[in-house]
Amino acid sequence: MLTASDPKGEKPESITSPESAIADFYEDARVPGQVIGSFSPTGVCRQGRDVERQISIDHQALRFQPLLNPGWGRQGIVYGPYTRQNGLALAVFLLNGHNTSQIERLEPLGKRFKQWLRGAAQAEYWDWPRLKPWIASFQKYWMGRRVVWWIKATAQFSRYFKWPRLDENLAVGWFSQDVPLDPITTGNTLVIHATGAKNGELWARVGKQMLRVVQGLQNLQIYYVVILRERGAAYYGATVPNARGLAAYPNLRPLGIDPFNQDTPLYGGVYQSILGQFGFRVDTRVYGTQITPVTGLNTWYGTAQMADRLRGTGDLSENLAEVGGQWQVISGHYERTALGTRAIQADSLATTRLAQPPGLIHVLVRTPAQVAGVKLLWRIQDQHHFWCLWAESDRCCLGLQVGDCWRVVAASELWFLLPDQLNSLQILDEGHTFSLYLNGRLLFNKWFIEPRFQDATGVGLATVKPDPDLLFQDFEVHPRQIPLPPELNLGSPWIPGEMPIAILEDFTGEPGDLEGHSITGGAIPDAIWRRELGSGTIKLTGTGTATVQASVAAPNPGRTAYTVAWQNPEFADLQVNITPPGNHRWQGQKGRGGLIFWQDRDNYILIANWLDDVYDGASVSSFFHLNGFEELYDAVWSNVGNRIQWGVPHQFRAVFDGGRYIVFINDEPLLYRALTDIYPNIKPLHINRVGIVANWEWGDDTGSMFQHFIARG
């Protein structure tokens, strides 16, 4: 088997060097299996591997399709080799197929096929009217590989098909080989780890550990940026506004510092190990890859607003830091040495003020054989108001100083400074949340939701006992966001603009079926609700709500949708408040409320929430009924953790332009997809009607309540 960098038996001549910038925007359409080994229109050689010939290019994006035999080193694209140097940056703009893709065993094959035959409409499994449109549909072309995948993933055949345990599905960054067999243990990479109910968790490699950066990473278009250093790298990310854990394009959020890795040469790119969850097909899309030295970042500290090697001679405060000003020694005494800064008095404390609140703080601590404690202070408002991370030889603790009161917020003996070596301490601080790390490990196994002193700009170093061999080195502080360098701009994620209100429905009126009810406000005259799908009923209650007429004992019978006429066929921005039925888990209540975009009876998409006792979390899901057929296992969703709760209203919003859609809960974006990501040859839909839906998704709605339906466009 030839590797992708060797498609004809000869290694293509490398066109890369530390000085050569490359950009690949995937403008040349290529069928599966013809990407690796090809050259872009600008002459960039695409290396990597495509064992199952499932990498292609269409609609100006790279496409990774699911593997039948998951694993690292089987599907990916890289560029290189490059020599490690300060400021050499890799930027990749992509949409991962599903951030919680992982190896899972499925239900018995017969049960899976029966559900496939029945579909979302829950028809009898021998129903010819369902099979007839499938025969004429484009969805059938994936069925062969899908069936093979199901067979290999089904528990009953597990003794014949041995799959590795895989919870990490995507790696982006700098690899030590063009075909990495384990990108978690080499190079400088950002990795997505599946967490099930909380969707994905973003990791960054620091030393021999994976730094847990963002939990609950949603299925959105994301920029991943890794800027190399002579030792290690700095990691960054961006996506659409209001998304958890990342900055809004065109800004980047600093995500972590690796001060250790020295691998060289390196290859920059993307590798995928597995795609899909529970046997659903979903593809990854890569919109662009850029590798270039970034102007002004060819230093050891990169984008830092304050940086100090902490080396030299004399008192710490006598010399300016390389960036960001001067230290003020509040108590005790610090002196610089050729190897770092050390305290020569007990209870020494030095602080500095920054231009902006810190978003990422990193410092190295070189310890002797007998370790004394060190403190890293931040959010310093004044000497009586600050946060403090205290690391010792036998424990770590998080403390909060408020006035004269010192309080230990968290403490554990699971984490401690390692003796006689370099230790990496870092803090990530978004403002409303922060997380703490020692040698790449998340301290206390949690992210702290804590806004106190979030606007304070002071940071500091403290030492409990003087020790000539305990040294601080390479202190750096980065802001919470930095502008995306123009050299790395690969285009914007889809951010729909604001549109005027066309429909304003408060669901007021006499109690009764919503069908036949005229909308209560808006710019569309004589718009009247009608039941478009199903035999269930959504009724006005007379109190400003519309409720699915269902219960645990008598759930809604399948999918039910009510719509009103729509006048802009190319865009609709829908929003409704949904209260799932019940008030806590284990009542048997099922939430399936959502929104629908309707072209005609043969073509529509619906987007709904999913809340059920059977899974520890919730999701937002999208289903596609196209050309008279709906492929159930092409549904796309994002697991949203506890964002949806029984009996708690949430604002549910979906924006669709006929070809792309994005979904929000309480203004937080959670799911993006283009229809061509799922079906490459599909044409945009016309939006002729819009409305609300009680969906079927492995169970029926038991009484969701709708309020304040708004349609913009």
C-alpha positions in Angstrom: 0.0 0.0 0.0 1.5 3.3 -1.1 1.2 6.2 1.3 -0.5 9.3 0.2 2.7 11.2 0.0 4.0 8.5 -2.4 1.0 7.8 -4.7 3.1 6.8 -7.7 6.0 5.2 -5.9 8.1 8.3 -5.9 8.2 10.9 -3.2 7.1 14.2 -4.6 9.7 16.9 -4.5 9.1 19.0 -1.4 8.3 22.6 -2.0 8.3 23.6 1.6 10.9 25.2 3.9 10.8 27.3 7.0 10.5 30.3 4.6 7.9 29.1 2.2 4.3 29.9 2.9 1.5 27.7 1.5 -2.2 28.1 1.2 -4.7 25.5 0.0 -8.4 26.5 -0.5 -9.5 23.3 -2.2 -10.8 25.0 -5.3 -10.2 22.1 -7.6 -13.0 19.5 -7.4 -11.6 15.9 -7.0 -13.4 12.6 -6.7 -12.7 10.3 -3.7 -9.2 8.8 -3.7 -7.7 11.5 -6.0 -6.7 14.2 -3.5 -3.6 12.8 -1.7 -0.6 13.1 -4.0 -2.3 15.9 -6.1 -1.2 19.5 -6.4 -3.3 22.5 -5.6 -3.9 25.1 -8.3 -1.0 27.1 -6.7 1.4 24.1 -6.8 1.1 22.9 -3.2 1.7 19.2 -2.8 -1.0 17.4 -0.8 0.6 14.7 1.3 -0.8 12.4 3.9 -2.8 9.1 3.6 -6.2 8.0 2.2 -6.2 4.2 2.7 -9.9 3.7 2.0 -10.0 6.4 -0.8 -12.6 8.5 1.1 -11.0 12.0 0.8 -12.5 14.2 -1.9 -13.0 17.9 -2.8 -16.3 19.5 -3.7 -17.9 22.9 -3.2 -14.5 24.4 -2.4 -13.9 22.2 0.6 -12.1 19.0 1.4 -14.3 16.1 2.4 -13.4 13.3 4.8 -16.0 10.5 4.7 -16.3 7.8 7.4 -13.8 5.0 7.6 -14.9 1.3 7.7 -11.8 0.5 9.7 -11.2 3.4 12.1 -7.8 4.3 13.4 -5.0 6.9 13.2 -2.7 7.1 10.2 -5.4 6.0 7.7 -7.1 9.3 6.7 -5.5 12.7 6.6 -3.8 15.5 4.7 -0.5 17.2 5.6 2.0 19.6 4.1 5.8 19.7 4.6 8.3 18.9 6.0 9.0 22.1 7.9 11.8 23.0 10.2 10.6 24.2 13.7 11.0 27.9 14.2 9.5 30.7 16.2 6.4 32.1 14.6 5.8 29.4 12.0 2.0 29.1 12.0 -0.5 26.5 10.8 -4.2 27.6 10.4 -6.9 25.2 9.5 -10.6 26.2 9.0 -12.9 23.3 9.2 -16.1 21.7 10.4 -15.6 18.4 12.1 -18.3 15.9 11.2 -19.2 15.2 14.8 -17.1 16.2 17.8 -18.3 13.2 19.8 -17.4 10.6 17.1 -16.1 7.5 18.8 -16.0 3.7 18.6 -19.3 2.2 19.7 -21.1 -1.1 19.4 -24.5 -1.0 17.9 -27.8 -2.9 18.6 -28.4 -6.2 16.8 -28.3 -5.9 13.0 -31.9 -7.0 12.5 -33.2 -4.3 14.8 -31.1 -1.7 13.0 -32.5 -2.7 9.6 -36.1 -2.7 10.9 -35.7 0.8 12.1 -34.1 1.9 8.9 -37.0 0.4 6.9 -39.6 2.1 9.1 -37.8 5.5 9.1 -38.8 8.6 11.0 -42.4 8.3 9.9 -42.6 4.9 11.8 -44.2 3.2 8.8 -44.6 -0.5 8.8 -41.2 -2.0 7.9 -42.5 -3.6 4.7 -44.0 -0.3 3.5 -43.5 -0.1 -0.3 -44.4 3.7 -0.5 -41.2 4.3 1.6 -38.9 2.0 -0.4 -40.0 3.3 -3.8 -38.7 6.9 -3.4 -35.5 5.4 -1.8 -34.8 3.5 -5.1 -35.0 6.8 -7.0 -33.1 8.9 -4.4 -29.4 9.9 -4.3 -29.3 8.8 -0.6 -29.0 5.1 -1.7 -25.5 5.5 -3.0 -24.0 5.4 0.5 -26.0 2.4 1.6 -23.4 -0.2 0.7 -20.6 1.2 2.9 -23.2 2.0 5.5 -24.3 -1.6 5.8 -20.7 -2.9 6.0 -20.0 -0.3 8.7 -23.1 -1.5 10.6 -22.0 -5.1 10.4 -18.5 -4.4 11.7 -19.9 -2.2 14.5 -22.7 -4.5 15.6 -22.0 -6.2 19.0 -23.0 -9.6 17.6 -20.1 -9.5 15.2 -17.5 -8.0 17.5 -15.5 -11.3 17.8 -14.9 -11.1 14.0 -14.1 -7.4 13.8 -11.7 -6.1 16.4 -11.8 -2.3 16.6 -9.5 -0.3 18.8 -10.9 1.8 21.6 -11.1 5.3 20.1 -12.5 8.4 21.8 -10.3 10.9 20.0 -11.5 11.6 16.5 -9.7 14.5 15.0 -6.2 15.9 15.2 -5.1 19.3 13.8 -1.6 20.7 14.0 2.0 19.8 13.6 2.8 16.1 13.3 6.2 14.5 13.6 5.5 12.3 10.6 3.5 12.7 7.4 1.5 9.6 8.5 1.2 9.8 12.3 0.1 6.6 14.0 -0.6 8.4 17.3 -0.9 12.2 17.1 -1.7 12.3 20.8 1.8 11.4 21.8 4.0 13.3 19.3 4.1 16.8 17.7 2.1 19.8 18.6 -1.6 19.1 18.0 -5.1 20.1 18.9 -7.2 17.0 19.4 -11.0 16.5 19.7 -12.0 14.0 22.4 -15.6 12.5 22.4 -17.4 13.0 25.7 -20.9 11.8 24.8 -23.6 13.9 26.4 -21.3 17.0 26.5 -20.3 16.5 22.8 -16.6 17.2 22.3 -13.7 18.2 24.4 -10.8 20.1 22.9 -7.3 19.1 23.9 -3.9 20.7 23.3 -0.7 18.7 23.6 1.6 20.0 26.4 4.7 17.9 27.1 3.4 14.3 27.5 -0.1 15.3 28.5 -3.2 16.6 26.6 -4.4 19.9 28.1 -8.2 19.8 28.4 -9.1 23.2 27.1 -12.8 23.4 26.2 -15.5 21.0 27.3 -18.8 21.0 25.4 -17.2 21.9 22.0 -20.1 22.1 19.6 -20.4 21.1 16.0 -19.5 24.5 14.4 -17.1 25.9 11.8 -13.9 26.4 13.8 -10.5 27.9 13.2 -7.6 25.9 14.7 -4.3 27.7 14.8 -1.0 26.3 16.1 2.0 28.7 16.2 5.4 26.9 16.6 8.2 28.0 18.9 11.8 26.7 19.0 10.5 24.8 22.0 6.8 23.9 21.9 3.9 25.9 20.5 1.0 28.2 21.3 -2.6 27.1 20.5 -5.5 29.3 19.4 -9.1 28.9 18.3 -12.1 30.9 16.9 -15.6 30.3 15.7 -18.9 32.2 15.5 -20.0 34.7 18.1 -21.2 33.5 21.5 -19.9 30.0 21.2 -18.5 28.4 24.3 -14.8 28.3 24.8 -13.6 30.1 21.7 -13.2 33.7 20.4 -15.5 35.1 17.7 -13.9 35.4 14.3 -12.0 37.5 13.3 -10.4 37.1 16.8 -8.5 34.2 18.2 -8.6 32.9 21.8 -5.2 31.7 23.2 -5.8 28.1 24.4 -2.6 26.9 25.8 1.2 26.9 25.8 3.5 23.9 25.3 7.0 24.8 26.4 8.6 21.4 25.9 8.2 19.8 22.5 11.3 19.9 20.2 10.2 17.6 17.4 11.5 18.6 14.0 11.0 18.3 11.0 7.2 18.7 11.2 4.2 18.3 8.9 1.2 20.6 9.2 -2.3 19.4 8.6 -5.3 17.3 9.7 -5.9 13.6 10.5 -9.2 11.9 11.2 -9.5 8.6 13.1 -13.2 8.0 13.2 -16.4 9.8 12.1 -20.0 9.3 13.3 -21.9 8.2 16.4 -24.3 5.3 16.7 -23.8 4.3 13.0 -24.9 7.7 11.6 -23.0 8.9 8.5 -21.5 12.4 8.7 -18.6 14.0 6.9 -15.8 16.4 7.9 -15.3 19.5 5.8 -12.0 21.5 5.6 -12.3 24.9 4.0 -8.7 26.0 4.0 -5.2 25.3 5.3 -2.5 27.9 5.6 1.1 27.6 6.7 3.3 30.7 7.0 5.7 32.6 9.2 3.6 35.3 11.0 5.0 38.8 11.0 5.9 40.0 14.4 5.5 36.6 16.1 9.0 35.2 15.5 9.8 35.4 19.3 9.6 32.9 22.1 6.5 34.6 23.5 4.5 35.1 20.4 1.2 37.0 21.1 1.9 37.8 24.7 1.0 41.2 26.1 3.6 40.7 28.9 6.6 38.4 28.7 9.8 38.1 30.8 12.4 35.3 30.6 13.1 36.2 34.3 16.9 35.9 33.7 19.8 38.3 34.0 21.3 40.0 37.1 20.2 42.2 39.9 16.8 42.8 41.4 13.7 41.6 39.5 12.3 45.1 39.3 15.4 46.7 38.0 15.0 45.6 34.4 11.9 45.9 32.2 10.3 42.8 30.9 10.8 42.0 27.2 7.2 43.0 26.7 4.7 44.7 29.0 6.5 46.8 31.5 8.0 46.3 34.9 7.7 44.2 38.0 6.9 45.7 41.4 8.2 43.7 44.4 5.5 44.1 47.1 7.2 42.1 49.8 10.5 40.2 50.2 13.2 40.1 47.6 13.6 38.6 44.2 16.8 38.4 42.2 17.5 37.5 38.6 20.1 34.9 37.7 21.3 33.4 34.5 18.9 30.5 34.9 15.8 32.3 36.2 14.4 34.4 39.1 14.6 33.2 42.7 13.4 34.5 46.0 16.0 35.3 48.6 13.6 36.2 51.4 10.5 34.4 52.8 7.0 35.5 51.6 8.3 37.3 48.5 5.7 38.7 46.2 6.1 40.5 42.9 3.2 41.9 40.7 2.7 43.7 37.5 -0.2 45.4 35.8 -1.3 44.6 32.3 -3.0 46.6 29.6 -5.9 44.0 29.4 -7.2 41.3 31.7 -5.2 38.1 31.3 -6.6 35.3 29.2 -3.7 32.9 29.3 -0.9 32.9 31.9 2.1 30.6 31.8 5.3 30.2 33.8 7.9 27.5 34.2 9.0 26.5 37.7 12.4 24.7 38.0 12.3 22.8 41.2 15.1 21.4 43.4 15.0 17.9 45.0 13.1 19.4 48.0 10.3 21.5 46.7 9.0 24.6 48.4 5.6 26.1 47.5 5.0 28.7 44.8 2.0 30.9 44.1 0.6 32.3 40.8 -1.7 35.2 41.4 -4.1 36.7 38.9 -7.2 38.9 38.7 -5.4 41.1 41.2 -7.6 44.1 41.9 -5.5 45.2 44.8 -3.5 43.6 47.6 -6.8 42.5 49.3 -8.7 41.2 46.2 -7.3 38.5 44.0 -7.2 34.8 43.0 -4.3 32.5 43.8 -3.1 29.2 42.5 -0.8 27.6 45.2 1.3 24.6 44.1 3.4 22.7 46.6 5.3 19.4 46.9 2.3 17.5 48.1 -0.8 19.3 46.9 -2.3 22.2 44.9 -5.0 24.6 46.1 -7.0 27.5 44.7 -7.6 30.4 47.0 -9.6 33.6 46.9 -8.6 36.8 48.9 -11.6 39.2 49.5 -10.7 42.0 51.9 -9.2 40.4 55.1 -10.8 37.0 54.3 -8.7 34.2 52.7 -10.8 31.2 51.5 -9.6 27.9 50.0 -11.9 27.2 47.1 -10.4 23.9 46.1 -7.6 21.7 47.3 -6.2 18.3 46.3 -3.2 16.0 46.8 -3.7 14.5 43.4 -1.7 17.3 41.8 1.7 18.6 43.0 5.0 20.1 41.9 7.4 17.4 40.7 10.9 17.6 42.2 14.1 18.3 40.3 12.6 19.3 37.0 10.7 21.9 35.0 7.1 22.3 35.9 4.6 24.1 33.7 1.9 26.2 35.4 -0.8 27.8 33.3 -4.2 29.5 33.7 -6.9 29.9 31.1 -9.3 32.7 31.9 -12.3 33.7 29.7 -13.7 36.2 32.3 -16.7 34.3 33.4 -14.9 31.0 33.7 -11.3 29.9 34.3 -9.3 26.6 34.4 -5.9 25.8 36.0 -3.2 23.4 34.8 0.0 21.8 36.1 2.2 20.0 33.6 -0.7 19.8 31.2 -3.2 18.3 33.6 -6.5 20.0 34.5 -6.3 20.8 38.2 -9.3 19.7 40.3 -10.8 18.2 37.1 -13.1 21.1 36.6 -13.7 24.5 35.0 -14.6 27.2 37.5 -17.6 29.4 36.7 -16.5 32.5 38.5 -16.9 36.2 37.4 -15.4 37.8 40.5 -12.6 40.3 39.7 -12.8 39.3 36.1 -11.8 42.7 34.9 -8.8 43.0 37.1 -5.5 43.2 35.3 -2.9 42.4 37.9 -0.8 39.2 37.9 1.9 38.1 40.3 4.4 35.5 41.5 4.9 34.5 45.2 7.2 32.2 47.1 6.7 30.9 50.6 10.3 30.0 51.5 13.5 31.2 49.9 15.4 28.5 48.0 18.4 29.3 45.7 17.5 26.4 43.4 13.8 27.1 43.0 13.5 29.3 39.9 10.8 31.0 37.9 11.4 31.0 34.1 9.7 32.2 30.9 6.7 34.1 32.4 4.1 35.1 29.7 0.6 36.5 29.8 -1.7 36.7 26.7 -4.9 38.6 26.4 -8.3 36.9 26.2 -8.5 37.5 22.5 -6.1 38.6 19.8 -6.8 39.7 16.2 -6.5 36.9 13.6 -3.2 37.6 11.8 -4.1 38.6 8.2 -1.6 35.9 7.0 -3.9 33.3 8.5 -7.3 34.5 7.3 -9.0 31.7 5.5 -12.5 33.2 5.3 -15.4 33.7 7.7 -17.6 31.1 9.2 -21.3 31.6 8.2 -22.7 34.3 10.4 -26.3 35.2 9.3 -27.2 38.9 9.4 -30.1 40.5 11.2 -33.4 40.7 9.3 -36.7 42.4 10.0 -39.5 40.6 11.8 -42.1 39.2 9.4 -44.1 37.1 11.7 -44.8 37.7 15.4 -47.0 35.0 17.0 -47.8 35.2 20.7 -50.3 32.2 20.5 -53.0 34.3 22.1 -56.6 33.5 21.3 -59.4 31.2 22.3 -58.4 27.7 23.4 -58.4 25.2 20.5 -56.5 23.7 17.6 -53.8 25.9 16.2 -54.9 25.0 12.7 -56.9 27.9 11.2 -55.6 30.5 13.7 -54.3 33.7 12.1 -50.9 35.0 13.3 -51.1 37.7 15.9 -48.7 40.1 14.3 -46.1 40.8 11.7 -45.7 41.9 8.1 -47.3 38.9 6.3 -51.0 39.6 5.9 -53.6 36.8 6.3 -51.0 34.2 7.4 -53.0 31.3 8.8 -51.6 28.2 10.6 -52.3 24.8 9.2 -51.3 21.3 10.1 -48.8 20.2 7.5 -47.7 16.8 8.8 -49.0 14.1 11.1 -52.2 13.3 13.0 -51.2 14.9 16.3 -52.5 18.2 17.6 -51.0 21.4 18.9 -53.6 23.5 20.7 -53.8 27.1 21.9 -54.3 27.1 25.6 -55.8 30.6 26.0 -52.8 31.7 28.1 -50.3 32.7 25.4 -49.0 29.2 24.7 -49.5 26.4 22.2 -49.0 22.9 23.6 -48.6 19.5 22.1 -51.6 17.5 23.1 -49.8 14.5 24.6 -48.7 12.8 27.8 -46.5 10.0 29.0 -49.5 7.6 28.7 -50.5 8.9 25.3 -47.5 10.5 23.5 -47.9 12.5 20.3 -48.5 10.0 17.4 -45.3 10.5 15.3 -44.2 13.7 13.7 -46.6 16.7 13.7 -45.9 20.0 12.1 -47.9 23.3 11.8 -46.8 25.9 9.3 -47.7 29.4 8.0 -47.0 30.9 4.5 -43.5 32.5 4.0 -42.6 35.2 1.5 -38.8 35.0 1.4 -37.9 31.7 -0.3 -34.1 32.2 0.2 -33.9 33.0 4.0 -35.8 32.4 7.2 -34.7 33.1 10.8 -37.1 31.3 13.2 -37.2 31.5 16.9 -39.6 30.1 19.5 -39.5 29.5 23.3 -39.9 25.8 24.1 -40.7 24.3 27.5 -40.1 20.6 27.5 -42.7 18.5 29.4 -42.2 17.4 33.0 -40.0 18.9 35.6 -37.2 16.3 36.2 -35.7 13.1 34.9 -37.3 9.6 35.3 -40.9 10.8 34.8 -41.0 9.3 31.3 -41.3 12.7 29.7 -39.9 13.3 26.2 -39.1 16.7 24.7 -39.1 16.8 20.9 -40.2 20.4 20.1 -38.6 22.3 17.2 -38.9 24.2 14.0 -39.6 23.3 10.3 -38.6 24.9 7.0 -40.9 23.7 4.3 -40.6 23.7 0.5 -43.3 21.2 -0.3 -44.4 17.8 1.0 -41.4 16.1 -0.6 -38.8 18.6 0.5 -38.3 20.0 4.0 -35.9 20.1 6.9 -36.8 20.1 10.5 -34.6 21.0 13.5 -35.7 20.0 17.0 -34.5 19.4 20.5 -34.2 16.0 22.0 -34.6 15.3 25.8 -35.1 11.8 27.2 -34.5 9.7 30.2 -32.4 7.2 28.2 -29.4 9.5 27.8 -27.5 11.7 30.3 -27.9 14.9 28.3 -29.9 16.5 25.5 -29.3 17.4 21.8 -30.4 19.5 18.9 -31.1 17.4 15.9 -31.7 18.0 12.2 -33.6 15.7 9.7 -33.8 16.0 5.9 -36.8 14.9 3.9 -35.7 15.4 0.3 -37.2 14.3 -3.0 -39.8 12.4 -1.2 -37.4 10.3 1.0 -35.8 10.8 4.4 -32.7 8.8 5.2 -33.0 8.5 8.9 -29.3 7.7 9.5 -28.2 10.9 7.8 -29.6 13.0 10.6 -27.1 15.4 12.1 -27.1 16.6 15.7 -25.0 18.1 18.4 -25.1 16.9 22.1 -25.7 19.9 24.3 -25.3 18.6 27.8 -27.6 20.3 30.3 -28.6 23.3 28.2 -32.1 21.8 27.8 -34.0 20.8 31.0 -37.4 19.4 31.8 -39.9 22.1 32.6 -37.4 24.9 31.9 -38.1 27.2 29.0 -35.3 27.8 26.5 -35.2 30.0 23.4 -34.8 27.8 20.3 -33.6 29.4 17.1 -32.7 28.1 13.7 -31.6 30.1 10.6 -31.7 28.6 7.1 -30.9 30.2 3.7 -32.0 27.2 1.6 -28.5 25.7 1.7 -27.0 26.3 5.2 -28.4 26.4 8.7 -27.3 27.2 12.2 -29.0 26.4 15.4 -29.0 28.3 18.7 -30.2 27.8 22.3 -30.5 30.9 24.4 -28.4 32.7 21.8 -25.5 30.2 22.0 -24.7 28.6 18.6 -24.6 24.8 18.7 -24.9 23.2 15.3 -24.0 24.3 11.8 -24.3 22.4 8.5 -24.6 23.0 4.8 -26.9 20.6 2.9 -24.1 20.0 0.5 -22.0 18.7 3.5 -24.5 15.8 3.6 -25.6 15.5 0.0 -22.9 17.0 -2.4 -25.3 17.2 -5.4 -28.3 18.7 -3.7 -29.7 22.1 -4.9 -30.9 24.8 -2.4 -34.4 24.5 -1.1 -37.0 27.2 -1.5 -38.6 28.1 1.8 -42.4 28.4 1.1 -43.7 27.8 4.6 -42.3 27.9 8.2 -43.5 26.6 11.5 -43.2 24.5 14.6 -43.0 20.8 15.0 -43.3 18.0 17.5 -40.7 15.6 16.1 -40.3 11.8 16.3 -36.7 10.9 17.3 -36.6 7.5 18.9 -39.7 8.4 20.8 -42.6 10.8 20.6 -43.2 14.2 22.3 -45.2 14.1 25.5 -46.4 17.7 25.7 -43.9 20.4 24.8 -45.1 23.9 25.1 -44.4 26.8 22.6 -44.3 30.5 23.2 -43.4 33.6 21.3 -42.8 32.4 17.7 -40.8 35.0 15.7 -39.8 34.7 12.0 -37.4 37.1 10.5 -36.5 37.4 6.8 
